[in-house]
């Protein structure tokens, strides 16, 4: 993996990881907070931009079988913190 790709995936993992507490607070609070919603809305475009590079990394990952690839691809779209988990498990040096 190139240094440029590694830094991009790391940056996206940090941004999507920071949005996870914002999502949880926003969903679990009795009165939705505008500030937490704003943090999530700011992180949302970065989350969508990150899906492509992470999909490419999943496709080239030799540690995963086809079932593992399929589950990680599904998780990237459905779970807000999945990119951070994938980065921690497979990308981190």
C-alpha positions as CSV (number, residue, x, y, z in Angstrom):
1,X,0.0,0.0,0.0
2,X,1.3,3.4,-0.9
3,X,1.9,6.1,1.7
4,X,-0.7,8.3,-0.1
5,X,-3.3,5.6,0.1
6,X,-2.5,4.9,3.7
7,X,-2.8,8.5,4.8
8,X,-6.1,8.9,2.9
9,X,-7.6,5.8,4.5
10,X,-6.3,6.9,7.9
11,X,-7.9,10.3,7.5
12,X,-11.2,8.8,6.5
13,X,-11.1,6.4,9.5
14,X,-10.6,9.2,11.9
15,X,-13.4,11.3,10.5
16,X,-15.9,8.3,10.4
17,X,-14.8,7.2,13.8
18,X,-15.5,10.7,15.2
19,X,-19.0,10.6,13.8
20,X,-20.0,7.4,15.7
21,X,-20.4,9.1,19.1
22,X,-22.3,11.9,17.4
23,X,-24.7,9.4,15.9
24,X,-25.2,7.6,19.2
25,X,-25.8,10.8,21.1
26,X,-28.2,12.0,18.5
27,X,-30.2,8.8,18.4
28,X,-30.3,8.2,22.2
29,X,-31.0,11.7,23.4
30,X,-34.6,12.5,24.2
31,X,-34.2,16.0,22.7
32,X,-32.2,15.9,19.5
33,X,-29.4,18.3,19.6
34,X,-28.7,20.6,16.7
35,X,-24.9,20.6,17.4
36,X,-24.6,16.8,17.3
37,X,-26.7,16.7,14.1
38,X,-24.4,19.3,12.6
39,X,-21.3,17.2,13.4
40,X,-22.9,14.2,11.8
41,X,-23.9,16.2,8.7
42,X,-20.4,17.5,8.3
43,X,-18.9,14.0,8.6
44,X,-21.5,12.5,6.2
45,X,-19.9,13.6,2.9
46,X,-16.5,12.4,4.0
47,X,-18.1,9.0,4.9
48,X,-19.5,8.8,1.3
49,X,-16.2,9.8,-0.2
50,X,-14.4,7.2,1.8
51,X,-16.5,4.3,0.6
52,X,-14.7,4.1,-2.7
53,X,-11.1,3.8,-1.4
54,X,-12.2,1.3,1.2
55,X,-14.1,-0.8,-1.3
56,X,-10.9,-0.9,-3.4
57,X,-8.8,-1.9,-0.4
58,X,-11.3,-4.7,0.5
59,X,-11.2,-6.0,-3.1
60,X,-7.4,-6.3,-3.0
61,X,-7.1,-7.6,0.6
62,X,-5.5,-11.0,0.5
63,X,-6.4,-11.8,4.2
64,X,-10.2,-11.9,3.3
65,X,-12.1,-14.6,1.6
66,X,-15.2,-13.9,-0.5
67,X,-17.5,-14.1,2.4
68,X,-15.4,-11.7,4.5
69,X,-15.2,-9.3,1.6
70,X,-19.0,-9.4,1.2
71,X,-19.6,-8.7,4.9
72,X,-17.1,-5.8,5.0
73,X,-18.7,-4.3,1.9
74,X,-22.2,-4.5,3.5
75,X,-20.9,-3.1,6.8
76,X,-19.3,-0.1,5.1
77,X,-22.7,1.1,3.9
78,X,-24.7,0.2,7.0
79,X,-22.5,0.7,10.1
80,X,-21.1,4.2,10.7
81,X,-17.9,3.0,12.5
82,X,-17.1,0.1,10.1
83,X,-14.4,2.0,8.3
84,X,-12.6,2.7,11.6
85,X,-12.9,-1.0,12.5
86,X,-11.6,-2.1,9.1
87,X,-8.7,0.4,9.3
88,X,-7.8,-0.8,12.8
89,X,-7.8,-4.5,11.8
90,X,-6.4,-4.5,8.2
91,X,-4.9,-1.1,7.2
92,X,-3.0,0.0,10.4
93,X,0.8,-0.5,10.1
